[in-house]
Amino acid sequence: MDVYPTKKALAIAEDLGLDLVEISPNAKPPVVKAMDYKKFLYEQKKREKAMKAKASKVVVKEIRFGPNTDDHDYEFKKRNAEKFLKEGAKLKAFVFFKGRSIVFKDKGEILLLRLATDLEELGKVEQMPKLEGKRMTMFMSPLKTK
């Protein structure tokens, strides 16, 4: 393998109408390559864009309950949650406590745990119900389907 001095490599690249790009500057001797630099940059951007498009986008859907949500409303919201998990979106279910309803913290937790058990064949609980201020939040992610 011939190792060209930098001036000779530059002359060869110039004759070919290409740019001389330093690939590995720390090597002895430095590794250079004759290429069309603009085309290289264009293809690099194209590859990055393709990788970005392939990256999965995480969608988080929210479902809001009250501490005294009745059965019909619960079933309606549970069907929406099933739809969200089947589409592959993460689910954020929360109970919002207004005013003095904060005394029903146990009802809110029972409601969220009931939702988790009803949806266990579609998704798994990422975060158990946790009280943050006036909200009790639980996260679920869809199960991987084959």
CNS distance restraints for C-alpha pairs under 8 A (distance, minus, plus):
assign (resid   3 and name CA) (resid  29 and name CA) 7.96 0.50 0.50
assign (resid   4 and name CA) (resid   8 and name CA) 5.90 0.50 0.50
assign (resid   4 and name CA) (resid   9 and name CA) 5.60 0.50 0.50
assign (resid   5 and name CA) (resid   9 and name CA) 6.17 0.50 0.50
assign (resid   6 and name CA) (resid  10 and name CA) 6.02 0.50 0.50
assign (resid   7 and name CA) (resid  11 and name CA) 6.20 0.50 0.50
assign (resid   8 and name CA) (resid  12 and name CA) 6.24 0.50 0.50
assign (resid   9 and name CA) (resid  13 and name CA) 6.19 0.50 0.50
assign (resid   9 and name CA) (resid  20 and name CA) 7.58 0.50 0.50
assign (resid  10 and name CA) (resid  14 and name CA) 6.08 0.50 0.50
assign (resid  10 and name CA) (resid  20 and name CA) 6.25 0.50 0.50
assign (resid  11 and name CA) (resid  15 and name CA) 6.16 0.50 0.50
assign (resid  12 and name CA) (resid  16 and name CA) 6.34 0.50 0.50
assign (resid  13 and name CA) (resid  17 and name CA) 6.14 0.50 0.50
assign (resid  13 and name CA) (resid  18 and name CA) 5.12 0.50 0.50
assign (resid  13 and name CA) (resid  19 and name CA) 6.02 0.50 0.50
assign (resid  13 and name CA) (resid  20 and name CA) 6.00 0.50 0.50
assign (resid  13 and name CA) (resid  34 and name CA) 5.46 0.50 0.50
assign (resid  13 and name CA) (resid  35 and name CA) 7.85 0.50 0.50
assign (resid  14 and name CA) (resid  18 and name CA) 5.92 0.50 0.50
assign (resid  14 and name CA) (resid  19 and name CA) 7.08 0.50 0.50
assign (resid  18 and name CA) (resid  34 and name CA) 5.89 0.50 0.50
assign (resid  18 and name CA) (resid  35 and name CA) 5.23 0.50 0.50
assign (resid  18 and name CA) (resid  36 and name CA) 5.17 0.50 0.50
assign (resid  18 and name CA) (resid  37 and name CA) 7.74 0.50 0.50
assign (resid  19 and name CA) (resid  34 and name CA) 5.55 0.50 0.50
assign (resid  19 and name CA) (resid  35 and name CA) 5.33 0.50 0.50
assign (resid  19 and name CA) (resid  36 and name CA) 5.56 0.50 0.50
assign (resid  19 and name CA) (resid  37 and name CA) 6.04 0.50 0.50
assign (resid  20 and name CA) (resid  32 and name CA) 6.49 0.50 0.50
assign (resid  20 and name CA) (resid  33 and name CA) 5.69 0.50 0.50
assign (resid  20 and name CA) (resid  34 and name CA) 4.58 0.50 0.50
assign (resid  20 and name CA) (resid  35 and name CA) 6.42 0.50 0.50
assign (resid  21 and name CA) (resid  32 and name CA) 5.46 0.50 0.50
assign (resid  21 and name CA) (resid  33 and name CA) 5.24 0.50 0.50
assign (resid  21 and name CA) (resid  34 and name CA) 6.22 0.50 0.50
assign (resid  21 and name CA) (resid  35 and name CA) 6.99 0.50 0.50
assign (resid  21 and name CA) (resid  37 and name CA) 7.39 0.50 0.50
assign (resid  22 and name CA) (resid  30 and name CA) 7.22 0.50 0.50
assign (resid  22 and name CA) (resid  31 and name CA) 6.02 0.50 0.50
assign (resid  22 and name CA) (resid  32 and name CA) 4.25 0.50 0.50
assign (resid  22 and name CA) (resid  33 and name CA) 6.40 0.50 0.50
assign (resid  23 and name CA) (resid  30 and name CA) 7.75 0.50 0.50
assign (resid  23 and name CA) (resid  31 and name CA) 5.44 0.50 0.50
assign (resid  23 and name CA) (resid  32 and name CA) 5.24 0.50 0.50
assign (resid  23 and name CA) (resid  33 and name CA) 6.68 0.50 0.50
assign (resid  24 and name CA) (resid  30 and name CA) 5.84 0.50 0.50
assign (resid  24 and name CA) (resid  31 and name CA) 5.00 0.50 0.50
assign (resid  24 and name CA) (resid  32 and name CA) 7.04 0.50 0.50
assign (resid  25 and name CA) (resid  30 and name CA) 4.85 0.50 0.50
assign (resid  25 and name CA) (resid  31 and name CA) 6.42 0.50 0.50
assign (resid  26 and name CA) (resid  30 and name CA) 6.17 0.50 0.50
assign (resid  27 and name CA) (resid  31 and name CA) 6.54 0.50 0.50
assign (resid  35 and name CA) (resid  40 and name CA) 7.55 0.50 0.50
assign (resid  36 and name CA) (resid  40 and name CA) 6.28 0.50 0.50
assign (resid  37 and name CA) (resid  41 and name CA) 6.20 0.50 0.50
assign (resid  38 and name CA) (resid  42 and name CA) 6.16 0.50 0.50
assign (resid  39 and name CA) (resid  43 and name CA) 6.16 0.50 0.50
assign (resid  40 and name CA) (resid  44 and name CA) 6.11 0.50 0.50
assign (resid  41 and name CA) (resid  45 and name CA) 6.22 0.50 0.50
assign (resid  42 and name CA) (resid  46 and name CA) 6.20 0.50 0.50
assign (resid  43 and name CA) (resid  47 and name CA) 6.13 0.50 0.50
assign (resid  44 and name CA) (resid  48 and name CA) 6.27 0.50 0.50
assign (resid  45 and name CA) (resid  49 and name CA) 6.13 0.50 0.50
assign (resid  46 and name CA) (resid  50 and name CA) 6.25 0.50 0.50
assign (resid  47 and name CA) (resid  51 and name CA) 6.22 0.50 0.50
assign (resid  48 and name CA) (resid  52 and name CA) 6.14 0.50 0.50
assign (resid  49 and name CA) (resid  53 and name CA) 6.20 0.50 0.50
assign (resid  50 and name CA) (resid  54 and name CA) 6.31 0.50 0.50
assign (resid  51 and name CA) (resid  55 and name CA) 6.33 0.50 0.50
assign (resid  58 and name CA) (resid  89 and name CA) 6.76 0.50 0.50
assign (resid  58 and name CA) (resid  90 and name CA) 7.24 0.50 0.50
assign (resid  59 and name CA) (resid  89 and name CA) 5.00 0.50 0.50
assign (resid  59 and name CA) (resid  90 and name CA) 6.05 0.50 0.50
assign (resid  60 and name CA) (resid  89 and name CA) 5.71 0.50 0.50
assign (resid  60 and name CA) (resid  90 and name CA) 4.67 0.50 0.50
assign (resid  60 and name CA) (resid  91 and name CA) 5.64 0.50 0.50
assign (resid  60 and name CA) (resid  92 and name CA) 6.68 0.50 0.50
assign (resid  61 and name CA) (resid  84 and name CA) 6.94 0.50 0.50
assign (resid  61 and name CA) (resid  89 and name CA) 6.58 0.50 0.50
assign (resid  61 and name CA) (resid  90 and name CA) 6.17 0.50 0.50
assign (resid  61 and name CA) (resid  91 and name CA) 5.03 0.50 0.50
assign (resid  61 and name CA) (resid  92 and name CA) 6.03 0.50 0.50
assign (resid  62 and name CA) (resid  91 and name CA) 5.88 0.50 0.50
assign (resid  62 and name CA) (resid  92 and name CA) 4.66 0.50 0.50
assign (resid  62 and name CA) (resid  93 and name CA) 5.72 0.50 0.50
assign (resid  62 and name CA) (resid  94 and name CA) 7.64 0.50 0.50
assign (resid  63 and name CA) (resid  77 and name CA) 6.96 0.50 0.50
assign (resid  63 and name CA) (resid  81 and name CA) 7.27 0.50 0.50
assign (resid  63 and name CA) (resid  91 and name CA) 7.51 0.50 0.50
assign (resid  63 and name CA) (resid  92 and name CA) 6.29 0.50 0.50
assign (resid  63 and name CA) (resid  93 and name CA) 4.74 0.50 0.50
assign (resid  63 and name CA) (resid  94 and name CA) 6.37 0.50 0.50
assign (resid  64 and name CA) (resid  93 and name CA) 6.01 0.50 0.50
assign (resid  64 and name CA) (resid  94 and name CA) 5.16 0.50 0.50
assign (resid  64 and name CA) (resid  95 and name CA) 5.84 0.50 0.50
assign (resid  64 and name CA) (resid  96 and name CA) 6.98 0.50 0.50
assign (resid  65 and name CA) (resid  69 and name CA) 6.31 0.50 0.50
assign (resid  65 and name CA) (resid  74 and name CA) 7.95 0.50 0.50
assign (resid  65 and name CA) (resid  93 and name CA) 7.61 0.50 0.50
assign (resid  65 and name CA) (resid  94 and name CA) 6.09 0.50 0.50
assign (resid  65 and name CA) (resid  95 and name CA) 4.59 0.50 0.50
assign (resid  65 and name CA) (resid  96 and name CA) 6.37 0.50 0.50
assign (resid  66 and name CA) (resid  95 and name CA) 5.22 0.50 0.50
assign (resid  66 and name CA) (resid  96 and name CA) 5.51 0.50 0.50
assign (resid  66 and name CA) (resid  97 and name CA) 6.55 0.50 0.50
assign (resid  66 and name CA) (resid 108 and name CA) 7.44 0.50 0.50
assign (resid  67 and name CA) (resid  95 and name CA) 6.19 0.50 0.50
assign (resid  67 and name CA) (resid  96 and name CA) 7.14 0.50 0.50
assign (resid  67 and name CA) (resid  97 and name CA) 6.62 0.50 0.50
assign (resid  67 and name CA) (resid 101 and name CA) 7.18 0.50 0.50
assign (resid  67 and name CA) (resid 104 and name CA) 6.46 0.50 0.50
assign (resid  67 and name CA) (resid 105 and name CA) 7.52 0.50 0.50
assign (resid  67 and name CA) (resid 107 and name CA) 5.83 0.50 0.50
assign (resid  67 and name CA) (resid 108 and name CA) 4.88 0.50 0.50
assign (resid  67 and name CA) (resid 111 and name CA) 7.63 0.50 0.50
assign (resid  68 and name CA) (resid 107 and name CA) 7.43 0.50 0.50
assign (resid  68 and name CA) (resid 108 and name CA) 7.94 0.50 0.50
assign (resid  69 and name CA) (resid  73 and name CA) 6.42 0.50 0.50
assign (resid  69 and name CA) (resid  74 and name CA) 6.38 0.50 0.50
assign (resid  70 and name CA) (resid  74 and name CA) 6.15 0.50 0.50
assign (resid  71 and name CA) (resid  75 and name CA) 6.07 0.50 0.50
assign (resid  72 and name CA) (resid  76 and name CA) 6.26 0.50 0.50
assign (resid  73 and name CA) (resid  77 and name CA) 6.20 0.50 0.50
assign (resid  74 and name CA) (resid  78 and name CA) 5.96 0.50 0.50
assign (resid  75 and name CA) (resid  79 and name CA) 6.22 0.50 0.50
assign (resid  76 and name CA) (resid  80 and name CA) 6.61 0.50 0.50
assign (resid  77 and name CA) (resid  81 and name CA) 6.20 0.50 0.50
assign (resid  78 and name CA) (resid  82 and name CA) 6.19 0.50 0.50
assign (resid  78 and name CA) (resid 115 and name CA) 6.98 0.50 0.50
assign (resid  79 and name CA) (resid  83 and name CA) 6.30 0.50 0.50
assign (resid  80 and name CA) (resid  84 and name CA) 6.25 0.50 0.50
assign (resid  81 and name CA) (resid  85 and name CA) 6.23 0.50 0.50
assign (resid  81 and name CA) (resid  91 and name CA) 7.02 0.50 0.50
assign (resid  82 and name CA) (resid  86 and name CA) 6.11 0.50 0.50
assign (resid  82 and name CA) (resid 119 and name CA) 6.94 0.50 0.50
assign (resid  82 and name CA) (resid 122 and name CA) 7.10 0.50 0.50
assign (resid  83 and name CA) (resid  87 and name CA) 6.27 0.50 0.50
assign (resid  84 and name CA) (resid  88 and name CA) 6.57 0.50 0.50
assign (resid  84 and name CA) (resid  89 and name CA) 5.53 0.50 0.50
assign (resid  84 and name CA) (resid  90 and name CA) 7.37 0.50 0.50
assign (resid  84 and name CA) (resid  91 and name CA) 7.09 0.50 0.50
assign (resid  85 and name CA) (resid  89 and name CA) 5.39 0.50 0.50
assign (resid  85 and name CA) (resid  90 and name CA) 6.48 0.50 0.50
assign (resid  85 and name CA) (resid  91 and name CA) 6.95 0.50 0.50
assign (resid  85 and name CA) (resid 122 and name CA) 6.41 0.50 0.50
assign (resid  85 and name CA) (resid 123 and name CA) 6.60 0.50 0.50
assign (resid  85 and name CA) (resid 141 and name CA) 7.13 0.50 0.50
assign (resid  85 and name CA) (resid 142 and name CA) 5.14 0.50 0.50
assign (resid  86 and name CA) (resid 122 and name CA) 6.99 0.50 0.50
assign (resid  86 and name CA) (resid 142 and name CA) 7.13 0.50 0.50
assign (resid  88 and name CA) (resid 141 and name CA) 7.94 0.50 0.50
assign (resid  88 and name CA) (resid 142 and name CA) 5.75 0.50 0.50
assign (resid  89 and name CA) (resid 141 and name CA) 7.11 0.50 0.50
assign (resid  89 and name CA) (resid 142 and name CA) 6.78 0.50 0.50
assign (resid  90 and name CA) (resid 139 and name CA) 7.36 0.50 0.50
assign (resid  90 and name CA) (resid 140 and name CA) 5.89 0.50 0.50
assign (resid  90 and name CA) (resid 141 and name CA) 4.57 0.50 0.50
assign (resid  90 and name CA) (resid 142 and name CA) 6.31 0.50 0.50
assign (resid  91 and name CA) (resid 139 and name CA) 5.72 0.50 0.50
assign (resid  91 and name CA) (resid 140 and name CA) 5.01 0.50 0.50
assign (resid  91 and name CA) (resid 141 and name CA) 6.20 0.50 0.50
assign (resid  92 and name CA) (resid 137 and name CA) 6.94 0.50 0.50
assign (resid  92 and name CA) (resid 138 and name CA) 5.88 0.50 0.50
assign (resid  92 and name CA) (resid 139 and name CA) 4.67 0.50 0.50
assign (resid  92 and name CA) (resid 140 and name CA) 6.49 0.50 0.50
assign (resid  93 and name CA) (resid 112 and name CA) 7.22 0.50 0.50
assign (resid  93 and name CA) (resid 137 and name CA) 5.95 0.50 0.50
assign (resid  93 and name CA) (resid 138 and name CA) 5.35 0.50 0.50
assign (resid  93 and name CA) (resid 139 and name CA) 6.37 0.50 0.50
assign (resid  93 and name CA) (resid 140 and name CA) 7.98 0.50 0.50
assign (resid  94 and name CA) (resid 112 and name CA) 7.46 0.50 0.50
assign (resid  94 and name CA) (resid 135 and name CA) 6.41 0.50 0.50
assign (resid  94 and name CA) (resid 136 and name CA) 5.40 0.50 0.50
assign (resid  94 and name CA) (resid 137 and name CA) 4.33 0.50 0.50
assign (resid  94 and name CA) (resid 138 and name CA) 6.15 0.50 0.50
assign (resid  95 and name CA) (resid 108 and name CA) 5.89 0.50 0.50
assign (resid  95 and name CA) (resid 112 and name CA) 7.77 0.50 0.50
assign (resid  95 and name CA) (resid 135 and name CA) 5.68 0.50 0.50
assign (resid  95 and name CA) (resid 136 and name CA) 5.20 0.50 0.50
assign (resid  95 and name CA) (resid 137 and name CA) 6.65 0.50 0.50
assign (resid  96 and name CA) (resid 134 and name CA) 6.02 0.50 0.50
assign (resid  96 and name CA) (resid 135 and name CA) 4.73 0.50 0.50
assign (resid  96 and name CA) (resid 136 and name CA) 6.69 0.50 0.50
assign (resid  97 and name CA) (resid 101 and name CA) 5.35 0.50 0.50
assign (resid  97 and name CA) (resid 102 and name CA) 5.23 0.50 0.50
assign (resid  97 and name CA) (resid 134 and name CA) 5.25 0.50 0.50
assign (resid  97 and name CA) (resid 135 and name CA) 6.19 0.50 0.50
assign (resid  98 and name CA) (resid 102 and name CA) 6.88 0.50 0.50
assign (resid  98 and name CA) (resid 134 and name CA) 7.21 0.50 0.50
assign (resid 101 and name CA) (resid 105 and name CA) 7.90 0.50 0.50
assign (resid 102 and name CA) (resid 134 and name CA) 7.03 0.50 0.50
assign (resid 104 and name CA) (resid 108 and name CA) 6.57 0.50 0.50
assign (resid 105 and name CA) (resid 109 and name CA) 6.34 0.50 0.50
assign (resid 106 and name CA) (resid 110 and name CA) 6.11 0.50 0.50
assign (resid 107 and name CA) (resid 111 and name CA) 6.13 0.50 0.50
assign (resid 108 and name CA) (resid 112 and name CA) 6.35 0.50 0.50
assign (resid 108 and name CA) (resid 136 and name CA) 7.08 0.50 0.50
assign (resid 109 and name CA) (resid 113 and name CA) 6.12 0.50 0.50
assign (resid 109 and name CA) (resid 129 and name CA) 6.24 0.50 0.50
assign (resid 109 and name CA) (resid 136 and name CA) 7.36 0.50 0.50
assign (resid 110 and name CA) (resid 114 and name CA) 5.99 0.50 0.50
assign (resid 111 and name CA) (resid 115 and name CA) 6.33 0.50 0.50
assign (resid 112 and name CA) (resid 116 and name CA) 6.25 0.50 0.50
assign (resid 112 and name CA) (resid 129 and name CA) 6.72 0.50 0.50
assign (resid 112 and name CA) (resid 138 and name CA) 7.02 0.50 0.50
assign (resid 113 and name CA) (resid 117 and name CA) 6.26 0.50 0.50
assign (resid 113 and name CA) (resid 129 and name CA) 7.51 0.50 0.50
assign (resid 114 and name CA) (resid 118 and name CA) 6.16 0.50 0.50
assign (resid 115 and name CA) (resid 119 and name CA) 6.14 0.50 0.50
assign (resid 116 and name CA) (resid 120 and name CA) 5.89 0.50 0.50
assign (resid 116 and name CA) (resid 124 and name CA) 7.67 0.50 0.50
assign (resid 116 and name CA) (resid 125 and name CA) 6.77 0.50 0.50
assign (resid 116 and name CA) (resid 140 and name CA) 7.90 0.50 0.50
assign (resid 119 and name CA) (resid 123 and name CA) 6.09 0.50 0.50
assign (resid 119 and name CA) (resid 124 and name CA) 7.92 0.50 0.50
assign (resid 120 and name CA) (resid 124 and name CA) 5.91 0.50 0.50
assign (resid 121 and name CA) (resid 143 and name CA) 7.92 0.50 0.50
assign (resid 122 and name CA) (resid 142 and name CA) 6.00 0.50 0.50
assign (resid 122 and name CA) (resid 143 and name CA) 5.89 0.50 0.50
assign (resid 123 and name CA) (resid 140 and name CA) 6.14 0.50 0.50
assign (resid 123 and name CA) (resid 141 and name CA) 5.36 0.50 0.50
assign (resid 123 and name CA) (resid 142 and name CA) 4.09 0.50 0.50
assign (resid 123 and name CA) (resid 143 and name CA) 4.79 0.50 0.50
assign (resid 124 and name CA) (resid 140 and name CA) 5.49 0.50 0.50
assign (resid 124 and name CA) (resid 141 and name CA) 5.61 0.50 0.50
assign (resid 124 and name CA) (resid 142 and name CA) 6.41 0.50 0.50
assign (resid 124 and name CA) (resid 143 and name CA) 6.46 0.50 0.50
assign (resid 125 and name CA) (resid 138 and name CA) 7.50 0.50 0.50
assign (resid 125 and name CA) (resid 139 and name CA) 6.00 0.50 0.50
assign (resid 125 and name CA) (resid 140 and name CA) 4.37 0.50 0.50
assign (resid 125 and name CA) (resid 141 and name CA) 6.51 0.50 0.50
assign (resid 126 and name CA) (resid 138 and name CA) 7.66 0.50 0.50
assign (resid 126 and name CA) (resid 139 and name CA) 5.32 0.50 0.50
assign (resid 126 and name CA) (resid 140 and name CA) 5.18 0.50 0.50
assign (resid 126 and name CA) (resid 141 and name CA) 6.43 0.50 0.50
assign (resid 127 and name CA) (resid 138 and name CA) 5.50 0.50 0.50
assign (resid 127 and name CA) (resid 139 and name CA) 5.08 0.50 0.50
assign (resid 127 and name CA) (resid 140 and name CA) 7.06 0.50 0.50
assign (resid 128 and name CA) (resid 137 and name CA) 7.82 0.50 0.50
assign (resid 128 and name CA) (resid 138 and name CA) 5.38 0.50 0.50
assign (resid 128 and name CA) (resid 139 and name CA) 7.06 0.50 0.50
assign (resid 129 and name CA) (resid 136 and name CA) 6.01 0.50 0.50
assign (resid 129 and name CA) (resid 137 and name CA) 5.23 0.50 0.50
assign (resid 129 and name CA) (resid 138 and name CA) 4.50 0.50 0.50
assign (resid 129 and name CA) (resid 139 and name CA) 7.89 0.50 0.50
assign (resid 130 and name CA) (resid 136 and name CA) 5.22 0.50 0.50
assign (resid 130 and name CA) (resid 137 and name CA) 5.38 0.50 0.50
assign (resid 130 and name CA) (resid 138 and name CA) 6.61 0.50 0.50
assign (resid 131 and name CA) (resid 135 and name CA) 5.74 0.50 0.50
assign (resid 131 and name CA) (resid 136 and name CA) 4.13 0.50 0.50
assign (resid 131 and name CA) (resid 137 and name CA) 6.43 0.50 0.50
assign (resid 132 and name CA) (resid 136 and name CA) 5.97 0.50 0.50
assign (resid 132 and name CA) (resid 137 and name CA) 7.36 0.50 0.50
